[in-house]
Amino acid sequence: MALAVAKYGSGVTDLLQFMDKGQIFTYVLVNTLYIPCVATVVVLSKELGWRRALLISAFTILLALAAGGVARQVLAVWTL
């Protein structure tokens, strides 16, 4: 929301003022999958080593972006 206020001004009070429902859904999906928990990465690094922990984090990020891309395409076709 802070970026929206910076771009659109202080009158922004609702995400629907600058995003449609499909964009919000895609954002929530990517955000849910994307953000690796710091504690999880630390535990993975202790259990599997830093290299594997970073590879798992990179895979998670790529998976989230791919899922977001697929979701956006499906929503674009669905709303036609």
C-alpha positions in Angstrom: 0.0 0.0 0.0 2.9 2.3 0.7 4.0 2.1 -2.9 0.5 2.9 -4.1 0.4 6.0 -1.9 3.8 7.1 -3.3 2.6 6.7 -6.9 -1.1 7.7 -6.7 -1.1 10.1 -3.7 -2.5 10.0 -0.2 -6.1 9.6 -1.4 -5.5 5.9 -2.0 -7.4 4.0 0.7 -8.3 0.8 -1.1 -6.4 -1.6 -3.4 -9.4 -1.7 -5.8 -8.7 1.9 -6.7 -5.7 0.9 -8.7 -5.8 -2.9 -9.1 -8.6 -5.1 -10.4 -9.6 -8.3 -8.6 -7.5 -10.5 -10.9 -4.4 -8.5 -10.1 -5.1 -8.7 -6.4 -5.6 -12.4 -6.6 -2.3 -12.8 -8.5 -0.5 -10.6 -6.1 -1.7 -12.6 -3.1 -0.8 -15.9 -4.7 2.7 -14.8 -5.6 3.2 -13.2 -2.2 2.0 -16.3 -0.4 4.4 -18.5 -2.3 7.3 -16.1 -2.8 8.2 -14.7 0.6 10.7 -17.2 2.1 10.6 -17.1 5.9 14.0 -16.1 7.3 13.7 -18.8 10.0 13.0 -21.4 7.4 16.0 -20.5 5.3 18.2 -20.6 8.5 16.9 -24.0 9.5 17.4 -25.3 6.0 20.9 -24.0 5.9 21.7 -25.7 9.2 20.2 -29.0 8.1 21.2 -29.0 4.4 23.9 -26.4 4.1 23.7 -22.8 2.7 24.0 -23.9 -0.9 20.9 -26.1 -0.8 19.0 -23.6 1.3 19.6 -20.9 -1.3 18.7 -23.3 -4.2 15.5 -24.1 -2.4 14.8 -20.4 -1.9 15.5 -19.7 -5.6 13.2 -22.6 -6.7 10.5 -21.2 -4.4 10.8 -17.8 -6.0 10.7 -19.2 -9.5 7.7 -21.4 -8.6 5.9 -18.4 -7.2 6.5 -16.3 -10.3 5.5 -19.1 -12.6 2.3 -19.7 -10.6 1.5 -16.0 -10.8 2.1 -15.9 -14.5 -0.2 -18.9 -15.0 -2.9 -17.5 -12.7 -2.8 -14.2 -14.5 -3.2 -15.9 -17.9 -6.0 -18.1 -16.7 -7.8 -15.1 -15.2 -7.3 -13.0 -18.4 -8.9 -15.8 -20.5 -11.6 -16.5 -17.9 -12.8 -12.8 -17.8 -13.1 -12.5 -21.6 
